[in-house]
Amino acid sequence: MNIKVIVAAHKSYEMPEDEMYLPLQVGAEDKLSLGGNFYRDNTGENISRKNPLFCELTGLYWAWKNLDCDAYGLVHYRRGLTIKPKREIKKYGPLKNVLSFEETDGLLCKCDVIVPKKRKYYIENLYTHYSHTLDGSHLDLAKEIIAEKYPEYLPFVEKAYHQTWGYMFNMFIAKRQIADSYLEWLFDILFEMERRIDVTALSDFHKRLFGRVSEILFNVWIQKAIADGITVQEVSYLPIEKEDMVKKVIAFLKAKFFGKKYEASF
């Protein structure tokens, strides 16, 4: 199976050695090239200019429209996927333990979509977490558009919005036909949202809402896909750099209990 996984990045960074991975400079339009073996998301059919609003989705759009392969997906330069035990990761480092082509090929022989393990929120559901930390009206609008364009998805909107866990980061690897179908659905909704939302008054941080909404919408789509018989395999989420979980938890609690919205990424 020919599998390609883009590694979304906006700066030079050490990349996995496996040839399955394609380092991709996202938001490359009007930016200096990162050089080396980096591809750029402003080649071929692309939406590179939308990166300040769509985040890593400009990379996914590029993969969808330009890659010739049997399966494709996305990880980040600071986030990967793995099936290795923690002792191996600790011994050899995260970049040596990201999913290999052989592992990915083996998984996709048994399933249709590979996703990172569920991120659990416990005291929040996906809708309330987004509302407390960002702006719940974005999810309301997404639901409204889904009702207009894809009413068969509405039960899965309700299910996903109210679950206390999610497949996050816009990370997945899927067989070609399935990935194509998902992205056609996703971008149809997001482009309609873009037409209806005036982002001019928003800060640069809050303008990135379309990339954030897509994380929630992936959970809507995957619930419907599972109901339709598509098979999913969870693998471990692998941070490439150490994460400050204390800082994240404090920001989360401030948002939930004191109305302090997020103003920066963590």
N, C-alpha and C positions, 0 to 999 in steps of 0.2 A: 504494500500500500504506500502511495506517495503522500506523505504527511508534512505539512508546513505549519509551524507555530511562530507567529510574529512576537517579537519581544519589544513592546512599546517603550520608547525612551525619548527624552528630550535633551540628554547630555551623554557624553561618552562614558562608557561604563564597561566593566568586564562582562563578557557574555558567555553563555554555555558553549562548549566546544562542539556539541553534537550538531551535525549538518541539518537536522530537522528544524533548528531554530534560525529565524531570520531577524537579525537586529534591524529595527525599523525606527527611523527618526520621525516622530509624529509632530504635526504642526510645522512641517519643514518649509512650507511656502514662505518666501521672503526671509528665510533663516540661512545662515552659513551651514554648509554641510558638516556633519560630524566626522566625515571621512571614513577611512578604514573600510570595513565590510558592511557599513550601514546602508540599508535601502532608505528611500525617502517617500513619505506618503503624499507628495505632490506630483508624482509621476503617474502616467496613465489616467484612467478615470478616477477622480479623487474629490474629496471635500476638505483638503488640508487647511484651507482658510478658516474653516469652522472650528478648528481645534480649541480656541479660547472658550467655546461654548460646549463642545462635544467631547473634549478630553481625548482619551485613548480610542474612542469610537471612530475617529478619523483613520486610525490604523486598521480597525476592523473593516471599515468601508473599503479601504484600499485592498485588503486581502480578498474580500468578497468579489470585487470587480476585476482584480488583476492577477490573482494566483491561479495557476493551472495545477491542481492536485486532487487527490481523492478525499482528503480530510484536512481541515485547517482550524486554527484557533488562536488565542491570544493569552500571553502572560505579560508581566511587567518586568522592567529591569530590576526592580526591588522585590518582586513577588513571583514565586514559581509554584510548581506542583511536583509532588514526589510520592513514591510508594516505599521509599527507603526507611528503615528504622532509625530512631533518634540517635542511636550510638554511631551509626555510619555517618550521619550528618555532622555530628559533633567531631568525629575523627577526621573527616576529609573536607568539611566545609559544605555550605549549601549549594554552591554552583557545581560541585562535582556530583551532586545527588539529585539534581532536577530530573524529571522524567526523561528517559532516553527514547530514541526512536523505537528500539526493540520493545521496551515496556509499553509505549503508547500504541504501537501496532498490535501487540498482544491484547491490550485492553479493548481496542476498537474492533477486534475480532469477536468480542463477547458482548459489546454494548454499542450504543449509537452516539452517546455524548459523555465526555469526561468533565467533571466539575470539581471544584474545591469543596472540601467538607463544609457542612453548614456552619455559618457563624451564628451563635445563639445570643439573643438579647435578653431573655428571661423576663425582665420586668417591663419590656416594651414589645409591641409588634412592629412590623415594618412600616406601617402607616404612622403610628404615633412617634416612632423614633425619627422618621423623616420630618414630621411636623414640628417636633420639639427642637430639632437641631437645624433645620433649614426652613422650608415653606411648604406646608401641606397642600396648598392650592395647586401646586404642580402635579401632584398625584390625582387630585380631583379632576383637573383638566385632562390628564391622560385617560382616566376612566371615562370621561365624557366622550372623548374621541374614539375610544375602543367601543363604546356603546353605539356610536354612529357607524363605524367601519367594520367592526368585528364583534357583533353582539354575542356570538357563541362563546366568546372569551369572558364575558361578564362574571359568571360563577367563579372563574379562576382568579379574576381580579379580587373579588371579595375574599377568597381563600388566601391568596398571597398577602394581601394587605393586612390580614388579621393574624398571620402566623408570626411566631416569636423567634424565627430563625430565617436565614436567607443564604442563597448562593450569591456571593458578593464579588466585587472587583471587576466585573465584566470578563472574567476569565473562564474559558472553556475550550475544549477541543472536540470537534464534531465531524461526522461524515459530511461530505460535500453537500449533498442534497438537503440535508437537515439544516446545516449551517446557513445555506443560501435562503432557505424558507424562513428561518428565524430572522435573518437580517432584513429581508424584504418586508416582513411584518413590522419589525422594530423601527426601521427608518421611515416607513410610511407614517407611523404614529408620531415620531419625533419631529419630522419635517412639518407636520400639521401643527404640532405644539409650537414650533418655532414661528409659524405664521401668526399665531394667536397671542404670543407673549412679547411684550415690549421689554427688552433687556437693557435699554440704554441707561436707565437710572440705577442699574445694579452695579455693585462692586465687581472687580475682576473675579474674585472668589465665587460670588453668587451667580455670575453669568455662566458658570460651568454646570448649570442645572441639568442640561440634557444628558450629560454623561452620568450624573447621579440618578436621575429618573430611570435610566436604562438598567441600572442594577436591580431596581425593584421590578421593572417590566420583564427582565429575564426570568424572575421567579413566577410571574404570571404565565409566561410562555411555556416554561418547563413543566408546570403543573398540567397545562392542557396537553402538552406533548406526551407526558407520562400516561394521561388518561387515554390518549390515542394509540398507545402501545409502544412508544419510543422508550428504549431502555437507557438508564443513566448509571454511571459508575462514579462514586465519590472517591477522591484521593486526597491526601493531606496537602493542606496549604503550607507553603514553604517561604517564610520571609528570608530574603537574601541579606538584609541588614537587621540588626537588632531593633526591635520596636519598643517604644516607650509606652507600655500598656497603662502605667499609672497615669500618665498625662491624658491618655484617651479616656480612661474611666472617669477622671475628674471632670473633663469637658462634657462627657455624656451626662453625668449627674447634675452638673450646673444647668445643662439644657433642659433636663427633665423637671427639675424641682425649682429652678430659679429663672427660667425663661431666657437663659443666656444662649443665643444662637451661635453656631459655629461661624468663625470668621477666618479660619485658616485650616489647611489640611494637617493631618497628624502622621 
